[in-house]
Amino acid sequence: MKTYKAAVVGCGRMGGFIDNEVIGAPGFYPPYSHGGGFYESERTDLVACSDFREDLMDAFGEKYGVPSARQYTDFREMVARQNPDIVSVATHVERHAEVVIGLAEAGVKAIYCEKGLAASLGEANAMAEACNRSGAILNMGAQRRYHPGFRKMKEIIDSGELGPVQNLVMTYSAGLFDHGCHVVDLLTYLIGDPHAVWVQGHAPASDAVREGDVYSDDPGGDGVMLFDNGVTAYLLHTSRYEYQVNCERGAVGTFNDTLGFFMRKGDPRSFEEVPFPEFAPSSPTVNLIDDLARALDTGEPPSGGMESARHGVEIMVAILESHIQAGKRIEMPLRESPLHMRRADRGPWRKGERWREPKLAV
Ligand SMILES: NC(=O)c1ccc[n+]([C@@H]2O[C@H](COP(=O)([O-])OP(=O)(O)OC[C@H]3O[C@@H](n4cnc5c(N)ncnc54)[C@H](O)[C@@H]3O)[C@@H](O)[C@H]2O)c1
């Protein structure tokens, strides 16, 4: 089996240290961070890292065995000198486009980009064009697609034992760009990554953070969407993550995100609770990385891929567009939109910036 050279851009929480925040939490299968995933995967050798903050790179290097000679404040220099096959991007969403486009233009073959993919549809389209031009493949870090419980759920849906899918009811908390993106990715994954035909949105919480085309914070919002396979999905902005896939002869879903997988079977009058099949725990982060390695080995597309990630941004922006237009149904594809998120504390980097300090030790 070939081993691929890997590198991380952004050595903060998700890049290097988030395992220290979630260690022992139920439903999390470590390693969770990018550094931990590359370190653990048998398919990768973590050779380099990049961050503006040298103190973070020191700690990252010590944890994952990346010597200071292979730590770079400029990710382009890192790529030019170390020639990694797979590079992950764990910067904030407002900074994903610049880095992903830079990596594709520098000839990196595989990119693992954190969720949300981008802070606007224009950025997502430009990222997709850059990857298409260079031939780079990409998986977005929406972990549920690579989580063994949701993989089992998709297996059940695909087997047809519950009959055709009728609709999905999916809730999420916080904002669309940083958090809703997880659930948009999950819902499209579970039904085979179809394209949306139309989207309608209701996003009252977004009004307080919008000035013209700019959101100064991550906007929440509800959406209903019809996909080209005939399935309808309802995405609801709440204070928690819960999912239910309704099929003609049953349902599968979870309570409290990854904690309570459930399954119901039977005809509409006698639905009974049946045990959700067991599944072996495995790290979604390692699964995502191994999926990129498999795609590099075989030339087959990765399980996530740039188009599903880009289309997720298109759906979220359509929810916001629809809300601004008093709930008008937005016909897809939505080719462009001026709406974008720019949080003041996550704009161009300033020396000394600290947003949420990574927890360097347990
Ligand atoms: N998948 C998940 O469950 C999950 C969980 C937490 C965070 N995230 C995602 O991870 C990303 C990062 O969030 P975080 O909380 O880890 O942030 P963070 O602030 O801890 O880390 C980001 C790091 O990126 C560095 N950086 C920014 N631009 C850079 C550049 N051009 N070159 C090199 N380094 C650069 C910053 O200096 C910082 O250290 C976000 O997209 C967030 O949504 C995902």
The ligand as a MOL file (V3000), in Angstrom:
LIG
                    3D

  0  0  0     0  0            999 V3000
M  V30 BEGIN CTAB
M  V30 COUNTS 44 48 0 0 0
M  V30 BEGIN ATOM
M  V30 1 N -15.3820 19.2510 11.7340 0
M  V30 2 C -15.5820 19.7040 12.9560 0
M  V30 3 O -16.2910 19.0850 13.7420 0
M  V30 4 C -14.9310 20.9800 13.3820 0
M  V30 5 C -14.7510 21.3280 14.7350 0
M  V30 6 C -14.0970 22.5460 15.0400 0
M  V30 7 C -13.6740 23.3900 14.0130 0
M  V30 8 N -13.8880 23.0270 12.7030 0 CHG=1
M  V30 9 C -13.4760 23.8790 11.5810 0
M  V30 10 O -12.0690 24.0050 11.5880 0
M  V30 11 C -11.7000 25.2610 11.0310 0
M  V30 12 C -10.7630 25.9680 11.9990 0
M  V30 13 O -11.4230 26.2230 13.2200 0
M  V30 14 P -10.6090 26.1900 14.5920 0
M  V30 15 O -11.5960 26.3680 15.6620 0
M  V30 16 O -9.6950 25.0080 14.5950 0 CHG=-1
M  V30 17 O -9.7410 27.5340 14.4410 0
M  V30 18 P -8.3880 27.9700 15.1560 0
M  V30 19 O -8.4110 29.4580 15.2640 0
M  V30 20 O -8.1230 27.1760 16.3910 0
M  V30 21 O -7.2630 27.5560 14.0750 0
M  V30 22 C -7.1440 28.1580 12.8360 0
M  V30 23 C -5.6600 28.3730 12.6030 0
M  V30 24 O -5.4560 28.6950 11.2270 0
M  V30 25 C -4.3340 29.5830 11.1610 0
M  V30 26 N -4.3620 30.2320 9.8460 0
M  V30 27 C -5.2810 31.0900 9.3390 0
M  V30 28 N -4.9870 31.4070 8.0600 0
M  V30 29 C -3.8410 30.7300 7.7470 0
M  V30 30 C -3.0390 30.6520 6.5810 0
M  V30 31 N -3.3490 31.3220 5.4530 0
M  V30 32 N -1.9240 29.8720 6.6110 0
M  V30 33 C -1.6060 29.1690 7.7320 0
M  V30 34 N -2.3420 29.2090 8.8690 0
M  V30 35 C -3.4420 29.9760 8.8780 0
M  V30 36 C -4.5450 30.5240 12.3500 0
M  V30 37 O -3.3470 31.1710 12.7190 0
M  V30 38 C -5.0650 29.5330 13.4110 0
M  V30 39 O -4.0110 29.0370 14.2270 0
M  V30 40 C -13.0040 26.0210 10.7700 0
M  V30 41 O -13.3400 25.8590 9.4020 0
M  V30 42 C -14.0190 25.2990 11.6430 0
M  V30 43 O -15.3250 25.3610 11.1200 0
M  V30 44 C -14.4750 21.8430 12.4000 0
M  V30 END ATOM
M  V30 BEGIN BOND
M  V30 1 1 1 2
M  V30 2 2 2 3
M  V30 3 1 2 4
M  V30 4 1 4 5
M  V30 5 2 4 44
M  V30 6 2 5 6
M  V30 7 1 6 7
M  V30 8 2 7 8
M  V30 9 1 8 9
M  V30 10 1 8 44
M  V30 11 1 9 10
M  V30 12 1 9 42
M  V30 13 1 10 11
M  V30 14 1 11 12
M  V30 15 1 11 40
M  V30 16 1 12 13
M  V30 17 1 13 14
M  V30 18 2 14 15
M  V30 19 1 14 16
M  V30 20 1 14 17
M  V30 21 1 17 18
M  V30 22 2 18 19
M  V30 23 1 18 20
M  V30 24 1 18 21
M  V30 25 1 21 22
M  V30 26 1 22 23
M  V30 27 1 23 24
M  V30 28 1 23 38
M  V30 29 1 24 25
M  V30 30 1 25 26
M  V30 31 1 25 36
M  V30 32 1 26 27
M  V30 33 1 26 35
M  V30 34 2 27 28
M  V30 35 1 28 29
M  V30 36 1 29 30
M  V30 37 2 29 35
M  V30 38 1 30 31
M  V30 39 2 30 32
M  V30 40 1 32 33
M  V30 41 2 33 34
M  V30 42 1 34 35
M  V30 43 1 36 37
M  V30 44 1 36 38
M  V30 45 1 38 39
M  V30 46 1 40 41
M  V30 47 1 40 42
M  V30 48 1 42 43
M  V30 END BOND
M  V30 END CTAB
M  END
